[in-house]
Amino acid sequence: METIRIDIINPKAIKLIKDLADLNLIKINKENHKAEFSNLLKKIRSKSNTEISLDEITKEVEEVRKSRYEK
């Protein structure tokens, strides 16, 4: 199975897509951006042996902000 993302420009295309789904030629999945972000976060965290502390996150954010404002 191949998954693709389609941006619908003309609303008339929705009927065509629904007709294809009714014929069991395609399956329509609604995207859930929150779930996608959560899955990405889990994937990134699974590659780390240690958990990042709030202090480490704060330090990194402050360093990035400092480098941006120095320019």
N, C-alpha and C positions, 0 to 999 in steps of 0.2 A: 504494500500500500504506500502511496506517495501523498504527502501532505503539502499543500500550498496555501498561501494567504492571498486573498483576492480583495482589492479595494473596488467597491461597486460605485461607478460613476453615475449610471442611469438607473433610477429606481425600478424601471421595467425589467431589469435583469434579475431582480429578486424573484419574480414569478418564475422565470426560466430555471433558476437554481432550485427553487422549491419543487418544481415539476421533476427535475432530475432526481431529487431526493425521494419523491413519491415513487419513482420507478426503481428505487433501490440501486441507482447508478452511482450516487454519491451520498456522503453522510455530512450533515451540517453540524459543526461544533462551534458554539459561541466561545469567544476568547474571554478569558478571565485574567486581566492584567495583574491583579493581586496574587492570584495563584501562580502565574508565571514568575513573578518577582520572588515569591516564596520558594519556588523550586530552584531558581537560580541561586538564591542565598544558601539553600541547603547544599547545592552542588559545590559552591565555593567553600563553605564551611567543612564539607567532607574531605577536602584536600588538605586541610590544616590539622596538625597534630595537637595544637593547643588552641584554646579559646581566646579570642581577643578581648581584652578588658576595656572598660569604658575609658580609662585613663589613656590607653594606647590609641584609641579612636580619637579622643579629644586632642592628643598631641599631634597626630597625623593631620587632622583638620586644621589646627592652628598653623602648622608648617606650610600647608598648601595656601592658606589665606595670606600668610606672611609673604610667601614668594610672589603671589599675585599683586599684592599691594606695593611691593618694592619696585615693580616695573614702571 
